[in-house]
């Protein structure tokens, strides 16, 4: 299963994808930078993180909410 939940554009040729993928019978959340190649296809880069536990995702959400308050 590969399911793209959404993208955030960083520029015309760079975006961050949030995807859920299965690997070795484990479902993982990928947050990864992608680039537009010469054939106009999006390709993943090495820049990104993978989470396999829901607690990690919950912790990430809490940290992002704290960081968001600092930006407001």
Secondary structure, 3 states (H helix, E strand, C coil): CEEEEEEEECCCCEEEEEEEEEECCEEEEEEEEEEECCCCCEEEEEEEEEECCHHHHHHHHHHHHHHHHHHC
